[in-house]
Amino acid sequence: MTPDAIDLQLLDQLQNDSSISNQALAARIHISPPTCLRRVKRLREAGLIEREIAVLSVDKLGVVAGHGLCAIVEITLDRQDNDALEAFEKRVAADEAVQQCYRVSPGPDFCLVVHAAHMPDYLALAQRLFTSDANVRNVKTFFSVKRSKFGARVPLPL
């Protein structure tokens, strides 16, 4: 499916606030509510909208859940054949502490964003995902001291 100009406008609006009502979304795009509903359903079915989530405030939840650690981790593997890369990706994707995983080039093979409750929790994660994997050659971890920006917005040609 190739999105047209109206689809792109819908996607742009939904990136800002996916909880917007169908009526309000239709009004913003200047289309009828039934057309809006049909188009959004089609965008979901085509996989252009992967999922809808709530972005939580780490700072405000710190009182309840503890601030924890956010780390950006660079991983270099010994073997970079397709099977080894996919096996590593599959293992880290299954771990709840891994928030994001990127296969990158050049440099390390992967960059991960991970969250842990505290340093012992991070050490357990490192043991589970990196140390126990004989194919992991190098791990370089950067701990976040402040989140300055967080987003998942994809720029669209409007």
N, C-alpha and C positions, 0 to 999 in steps of 0.2 A: 504494500500500500504506500502510495506517495501522498503525503499530506498537502492539502491546498492551503491558500491564504487563511481561510476561516479555521481550518484545523490548527494551523500554527498559532493563531490568536487564542484559540481555546487552550492549547497546551501552555502558552505563555501565562494566561490567567490562572490556570490550575497549578502551575509552578509556584505562584505567589501564595495561593490559598486554595487547597483542594477541598476545603470544607464549605466553600461557597455553594449556595443553593443553585439548583438548575435554573430557576427563574432569574436570579441575579446574574448568573453567568450568561444566559441568553441575552439579557438586557445590555450587558457590557459589550457583547459582540454584535448586537443588533440583528439577532436571528430569533426565530420563534422557539419557545421552550421545547416542543416536541422534536424539532430539528436539532436543537442543542443536545438533548438527551440521546438521540439516535447517533449523532456524531461522536459524542464522548464514549458511548458504548463501543462504537466501531474502533476508536483509538485504543481502547483497552484490549479489545479482541485481537487487534493487529500487533499488540505488544509495544506500542509506542508509549503507553503508560504502563510501566512495569508493576508498580504497586503504590499505594498511598500510605504514608506513615505520619506519626506525630514526632516532631523534633523537640526533644525535651531540653530544658535548661539545666545544664550540668551545675552551674553555680547555685541556682535556687534549690536543686535537689541535694546539694552537698550537705545541707543540714540533716537530711534524713538518711541519705545513702553514703555519706562521706565523700570527700572530694576525689579521692582516688588518684590514680596516675593515668595520664594519657601519654602514649609513647609512639613515636614514628620509628619504625624498625626497618633497616636495610638488610636484605638477605642475599647472599651470594651462594649459589650451589656449586658443587664440584662438577656434576654432569648437567648439561643444559639440553639434553635431548628432549623431544616432545613428551615422552612418557614421564620423565623425571619432573619436568615443569608442571605437567598436569597433575601428577601425584601430589606434589607439594601444594599446589593451588587447592586441590580437593580437601586436603587435610586441614589447611588453615581456614578455609571457608566454612568448615563444619564446627569450628571453635567459636563459641559465643563471645569470647573476649576480642576477637578480631572484628573490627568495625568495617575496615576497608582493606582491599588487597589489590595492588596494581603490579602487573608484569611490566618492567621498565627496561629501557636500553638507551644509551650505554650505561656502564657502571654496574650496580648490583642487578640481580635478576628480578627482585621483588622489593616493593616498599609496602609496608603494612602500617595501618593505624590501629593500635590496640588500646584497650582500656582495662585497667586492673584496679582492685580496691586499694591495694597498698603494695609495698615492695615485696613482701613474701609471696603475694599473689602473682606479681609479675615474674618472680623467679620460678614459680611453679609453671607458669605459662611458657617461659623460655625453655625450661626442661622438657615440657610436654611437646612443644612444637619445633624447637631448634636443636637442643643438645642431644636429644634421643634420635635425631635423624642423621644417619651417617653421611647423607648427601649434602648436608648444610656445611659449607666451608667457612663462611664468615657471617657474623651478626654484628651490626652496628646500631645502637639504640640511642635515640634522642628523646629526652623527657620534656614534655611541654610544661612551661611555667605559666603560660597564659594563652587562652584561646582568643585571638584578635578577630577572627572571622570564621564563620562556618556556613557553608551553603552547599546546595546540590543543584543549583540552577544551571540549565543548559542554555547558552545563548541561541536564540532562534532568529532567522532572517525574516523580520516582519515587514 
